[in-house]
Amino acid sequence: MASKLAVPEKTGNVISIIMTGYSSSLVLGVPLVVLMTNWMIGGGFFCCWLLSLY
């Protein structure tokens, strides 16, 4: 969808920005959720259980 909205010269740039967003959300989001659940619940078991529901 984004590549269709961009001008043809910028298609590669748009796709690289989207892929960077996906990668950075995984790299930053997963450890953040683990730290948050360890702080809130007090154990890593709840985090694994919660992620298994997804």
Helices and strands as residue ranges (DSSP letters): H 2-5, G 8-10, H 11-40, H 44-53
